[in-house]
Amino acid sequence: MIKALKFFQYAYIIFAVLFAWDAITNWSVDRNRSYISILFAALAVFMFFFRKRFRQKFQDRQNKK
C-alpha cells in the first residue's frame, strides 16, 4: 500500500513537469491555455507535497501499531 502511495506521489511531479512544458511551448500561441497549464502545474506540485505528508503520517501510524 505504501509503495503505491509513493508511486502516485511522484506521478504528481511528472504531471507538473508535463504541464509546465505545455505552458512553455504554448506561451506564444495561446496565453490563456498557458495560464491554465501553469495553474495545473502549481496544483500538481501542491498535491505532491500534500501526498508526501499524508504518506508519512500514514506510515508513522502503521509503525506505532
C-alpha positions as CSV (number, residue, x, y, z in Angstrom):
1,M,0.0,0.0,0.0
2,I,2.8,2.4,0.9
3,K,4.6,1.7,-2.3
4,A,1.5,2.6,-4.3
5,L,1.2,5.8,-2.4
6,K,4.8,6.6,-3.1
7,F,4.4,5.9,-6.8
8,F,1.4,8.2,-7.1
9,Q,3.2,10.9,-5.1
10,Y,5.9,11.1,-7.7
11,A,3.3,10.9,-10.5
12,Y,2.2,14.4,-9.5
13,I,5.8,15.7,-10.2
14,I,5.7,14.1,-13.6
15,F,2.4,15.8,-14.3
16,A,3.8,19.1,-13.1
17,V,6.7,18.8,-15.5
18,L,4.3,18.0,-18.4
19,F,2.0,20.9,-17.6
20,A,5.0,23.3,-17.3
21,W,6.3,22.0,-20.6
22,D,2.9,22.6,-22.2
23,A,2.8,26.1,-20.8
24,I,6.2,26.9,-22.2
25,T,5.6,25.6,-25.6
26,N,2.2,27.3,-26.0
27,W,3.1,30.6,-24.5
28,S,3.4,32.5,-27.8
29,V,0.4,30.7,-29.3
30,D,-2.3,30.8,-26.7
31,R,-1.6,32.6,-23.4
32,N,-4.9,31.5,-21.8
33,R,-4.0,27.9,-22.3
34,S,-0.6,28.5,-20.9
35,Y,-2.1,30.1,-17.7
36,I,-4.3,27.1,-17.2
37,S,-1.3,24.8,-17.6
38,I,0.7,26.8,-15.1
39,L,-2.2,26.6,-12.7
40,F,-2.3,22.8,-13.1
41,A,1.4,22.6,-12.7
42,A,1.2,24.5,-9.4
43,L,-1.7,22.3,-8.3
44,A,0.3,19.2,-9.1
45,V,3.3,20.4,-7.0
46,F,1.0,21.2,-4.1
47,M,-0.5,17.7,-4.4
48,F,3.0,16.2,-4.4
49,F,3.8,17.8,-1.0
50,F,0.3,17.1,0.4
51,R,0.6,13.4,-0.6
52,K,4.1,13.2,0.8
53,R,2.9,14.5,4.2
54,F,-0.1,12.2,4.1
55,R,2.0,9.2,3.3
56,Q,4.4,10.0,6.1
57,K,1.6,10.3,8.6
58,F,0.1,7.0,7.4
59,Q,3.5,5.3,7.7
60,D,4.1,6.7,11.2
61,R,0.7,5.5,12.3
62,Q,1.4,1.9,11.0
63,N,4.8,1.9,12.7
64,K,3.2,2.7,16.1
65,K,1.0,-0.4,15.9
